[in-house]
Amino acid sequence: MPDVGIRWFRSKVDWWLGLLLVAVPLVELTVLFSALRSGEREAVTPGAVGVLVVAAIYGLLLIPVRYGLSDECLVVRFGVVRRRIRLDSIDEVRRTHNPLAAPALSLDRLSIRTDRGPGSSLISPLEREEFLSDLAMRAELARDGDRLVRQRAKSV
C-alpha cells in the first residue's frame, strides 16, 4: 500500500533520549578513530563492529520514527518497519508514561488499544492534540476526558 493520502506526524523526542541517541554513535566513532590513530590493529575491528552495529540499529529500527494517518489505518513507522493498525479496530486511545519498549522516542505517550487481542501500541506524536483530533475524526472516536473511545452500539 503506497503512502498516498497519509498525513505524517513526527515522534516527540525526550531531551535525555535525544542526548543518548547522539552520544552512542559519537562514542563508537571516537573508539574507532582512536584505534586507527594509535595504530592498534586489534582495537580497530571491535571499533568498526561497534560503529556498524549502531548504524544498523539506527537504520533498521530507529530512523525515522513517525506516525501516519490515512482514511483506513494508522501507520506506525520505525526504521524499515511499518505496522498498520486499522482505524475501525481502535477501541481506546489514552495518555500513558509506560516505559515498555515501543516505537516512541518519548515517555509522553499514547496507548492505542484495539479489538484485535490483548495489549496495546505505544506511540509519542510530537503534535499530540493535532494527532488526536485527526485520529478522532478519521476513526470516528469520541472524546472522553483526555482519551478517545469507540462508542459501540448497545444491543437491545
C-alpha positions as CSV (number, residue, x, y, z in Angstrom):
1,M,0.0,0.0,0.0
2,P,1.6,3.3,-1.1
3,D,1.9,6.3,1.2
4,V,-0.5,8.4,-0.9
5,G,-3.0,10.3,1.3
6,I,-1.2,9.7,4.6
7,R,-0.7,12.6,7.0
8,W,2.6,12.1,8.9
9,F,3.4,13.1,12.5
10,R,6.9,13.0,13.9
11,S,7.7,11.4,17.2
12,K,8.4,13.6,20.2
13,V,11.9,13.1,21.5
14,D,12.7,13.4,25.2
15,W,15.9,15.5,25.8
16,W,17.6,12.7,27.7
17,L,16.9,10.2,25.0
18,G,18.0,12.6,22.2
19,L,21.3,13.1,24.1
20,L,21.7,9.3,24.4
21,L,20.9,8.8,20.7
22,V,23.6,11.3,19.8
23,A,26.2,10.1,22.4
24,V,26.2,6.4,21.4
25,P,27.4,6.8,17.8
26,L,29.8,9.5,18.9
27,V,31.4,7.2,21.5
28,E,31.6,4.4,18.9
29,L,33.2,6.7,16.3
30,T,35.6,8.0,18.9
31,V,36.7,4.5,19.8
32,L,37.2,3.6,16.2
33,F,39.2,6.8,15.3
34,S,41.3,6.4,18.4
35,A,42.2,2.9,17.4
36,L,43.0,4.0,13.9
37,R,45.1,6.9,15.0
38,S,47.1,4.9,17.5
39,G,47.7,2.1,15.1
40,E,46.3,-0.6,17.5
41,R,45.1,-3.1,14.9
42,E,43.5,-5.3,17.5
43,A,41.2,-2.5,18.6
44,V,40.2,-1.4,15.0
45,T,38.0,-4.5,14.4
46,P,35.9,-4.1,17.6
47,G,35.6,-0.4,17.0
48,A,34.4,-0.9,13.4
49,V,31.9,-3.6,14.5
50,G,30.5,-1.2,17.1
51,V,30.0,1.5,14.5
52,L,28.3,-0.9,12.2
53,V,26.0,-2.3,14.9
54,V,24.9,1.1,15.9
55,A,24.4,2.2,12.3
56,A,22.4,-1.0,11.6
57,I,20.2,-0.5,14.6
58,Y,19.6,3.2,13.8
59,G,18.9,2.5,10.1
60,L,16.8,-0.6,10.6
61,L,14.7,0.3,13.7
62,L,15.1,4.0,14.6
63,I,15.3,6.4,11.7
64,P,12.7,7.6,11.1
65,V,10.1,7.2,13.8
66,R,6.8,8.7,12.7
67,Y,3.1,8.0,12.6
68,G,0.8,8.3,9.6
69,L,-3.0,8.6,9.4
70,S,-4.9,7.6,6.3
71,D,-8.6,7.2,6.0
72,E,-8.3,3.4,6.7
73,C,-5.3,3.0,9.1
74,L,-2.7,4.3,11.4
75,V,0.8,3.6,10.2
76,V,3.5,3.3,12.8
77,R,6.9,3.6,11.1
78,F,10.2,2.9,12.8
79,G,13.2,2.4,10.6
80,V,12.3,0.0,7.9
81,V,9.3,-1.5,9.9
82,R,5.8,-0.4,9.1
83,R,3.0,-1.5,11.3
84,R,-0.6,-0.8,10.2
85,I,-3.5,-0.5,12.6
86,R,-6.9,-0.4,11.1
87,L,-8.8,2.6,12.3
88,D,-12.0,0.6,12.8
89,S,-10.2,-1.7,15.2
90,I,-9.2,1.0,17.6
91,D,-11.2,0.9,20.8
92,E,-9.4,3.4,23.0
93,V,-6.5,5.9,22.9
94,R,-5.2,7.2,26.2
95,R,-2.2,9.0,27.7
96,T,0.5,7.0,29.4
97,H,4.1,7.1,30.5
98,N,4.6,3.4,30.1
99,P,8.3,2.7,29.7
100,L,8.0,-0.5,27.8
101,A,9.9,-0.7,24.5
102,A,8.0,0.9,21.7
103,P,8.4,2.9,18.5
104,A,8.2,6.1,20.6
105,L,11.1,8.4,21.4
106,S,9.4,9.9,24.4
107,L,7.8,8.6,27.6
108,D,5.0,11.1,27.0
109,R,3.0,8.5,25.0
110,L,-0.4,7.4,23.8
111,S,-1.6,3.9,24.3
112,I,-3.7,2.6,21.4
113,R,-5.9,-0.4,22.4
114,T,-7.6,-2.3,19.6
115,D,-10.2,-5.0,19.5
116,R,-7.6,-7.4,18.0
117,G,-6.4,-9.1,21.1
118,P,-4.7,-8.1,24.3
119,G,-2.0,-5.4,24.6
120,S,-1.7,-2.0,23.1
121,S,0.6,0.0,20.8
122,L,2.6,2.9,22.3
123,I,3.4,6.0,20.3
124,S,4.6,9.5,21.0
125,P,3.4,12.1,18.4
126,L,5.0,15.5,18.8
127,E,1.8,17.3,17.9
128,R,-0.3,15.3,20.3
129,E,-3.6,17.3,20.2
130,E,-3.5,17.7,16.5
131,F,-2.8,14.0,16.1
132,L,-5.7,13.1,18.5
133,S,-8.1,15.4,16.7
134,D,-7.3,14.0,13.3
135,L,-7.4,10.4,14.6
136,A,-10.8,11.0,16.3
137,M,-12.3,12.4,13.1
138,R,-10.9,9.6,10.8
139,A,-11.6,6.7,13.2
140,E,-14.9,8.1,14.4
141,L,-13.8,8.1,18.1
142,A,-15.4,10.2,20.8
143,R,-13.6,12.3,23.3
144,D,-14.0,11.1,26.9
145,G,-11.9,13.5,29.0
146,D,-8.3,13.2,27.9
147,R,-8.9,9.9,26.0
148,L,-10.6,8.8,22.8
149,V,-13.1,5.9,22.9
150,R,-15.1,3.9,20.4
151,Q,-18.8,4.2,21.0
152,R,-20.2,0.8,20.4
153,A,-23.9,0.4,19.6
154,K,-25.8,-1.2,22.5
155,S,-27.6,-4.4,21.8
156,V,-31.3,-4.5,22.6
